[in-house]
């Protein structure tokens, strides 16, 4: 039995690396209110169980053998038999039950819920979280989960090392050598003196990044000269994490990612992700497009052969950089405007865990009518009742149309919405 768990605080918890870590209240609320998100992507791992020579375009039709994976760091391979038997998600509350019942009617989902307090009743369960960290392992242990299906401290340390931003810096150096239309000038510095030398030698505004933090988090923007407060921040980060990443702020035109599936030394391309971010760098949502359509978009800026070249090089690099990792890996990139025209920053971040790009493209492939396009959004509503008002407004303005258990058009919340909801994932299909 495979049990899925949405724990968006994972990156922060892994960076902290304490079994007693207490995530921010906002992350706890997001995890609770979006607990049912896994019903839309559970079992997506089965696309990547074929042999190394299989054609990636047909991987969704390949189903491999079940594997015994106790202690696996990032999830498990789901067999077609297991998918047929249903999806199990950790979630509680009447709102989740009511929402799941409605989704089962619309999409014929075979899914059920279990509570954290009942885990001792499933001694053979294999857990598939958003990501693994010591705090989650401790929570599952206390809840009665079987030790044989939880990662060891050594595995967690290795995974934490894989999330370090130095991997993105070093990978970028290799990728830039492929073509002059690839850009990026990050530096991993280990002293304030080295940081100040970099700031003086490279013109323009900069961004500072904690080596270990959440994607889109742990960022400081240097607009003009660095302030005393920012210098103090850097000192604390260098003292606590050994260094800090610094790079120029680019004139971003398009955010996108290449998604990969890694499995003990092998890598496969899992598709593109065309996404949107806030000015702060935080994730906002994805465009629901096929890979062919995303290539049309990217090809309007630079020859698509450049993106293919990047993809092939990453297929070689990622398994060597993360040799004992198994799971999804997203490499965030962006198209930038420069004085020399459009260029690509080919490695802004590397995320070794499940990510929203995989969630959105899996939803698009499984639950949207062929040819239909739209937007996948994760939204935050600050005031109580605002999310529910938005939900009612969108239902009226964009009525949902479902044909053959797939969305043809309209607005569909992917997580429950009540008067107390603040976080919602939803799609709008044109």
C-alpha angles and dihedrals in degrees: 000000000000119000120195125209130188109214108163092175088070098108093051092045093048090050091051090045097196125130087217096051115142111206121214116281089245091059092048090051092048091051091050098044095044097039092123095058092103092068087076098052106022111130095021087127090077090078090072108050101094129100123290093255097054117123107256091217090066100040093107087067094051120096118184135197121286113257134209103238111166111173093014111166104218112022140289141275109261118213123217088248091056092049090051090054091056147254123283120201132183105240139126138199139070092263090061093048093049092047093048091050090055093048091049089056094048100042105017090242115180100213140135139182133235128187124234089240092059098054093105086069090065105058093162096049118128112209124223109190129175083255141338125251137154094259092055092047089052092048092051092047092053089047091057102259116159112263093219091070096049125088120251124241089255091056091048091051090052091049091049089053090052090057094057112120091227086082090063092047094050094042090052091056090058095044095049090062090067098071141356089235089070116089143178134122109200122158130195105216127188101192139043090239091056090048094051091048089054093048090051095047099046117061127222136033119325141203125219120209132195107234091227116038142098121299107270090013135093091046129142121190118217107202106184112331126006115259128225089248090055091048089053089050090053092049091054093048093047090048093048103036104020099247148000134240118233129183141153121276107246129213094250121207103167134011116210141150141206113226121210137183113221123195120176099310099337128098133193131185109248098186143272129297119205106193144169129230135191122244087261091059096253120141117258108169151300135261110240101228136135119253089253091056092046089052088053089055095047091043090061088070105035137000110286088228087073091058091047089052090053092049093052093048092050090051086062099039104044099061091051093048094045102028099162099039125113121189144046121333122190121199109200116213139167141206109232136192113233136169086264095052130259118352135173125237096207102192118031095145138355115212115195098194141057111305141188092255090064091043093053097045092046090052091048093051096045106033110025126083113254110266094021118119136188148130133295111205137184107200136184121211112196102197122061112254094023094101091051092049090050090049092053092046093050092047089057097042096040108028114197119249118191123186124181089352092302130106113254097175145335142054122318126176110217093199130038121279122206136156089272098047120121103165123054136169114204144156133220114201119197 
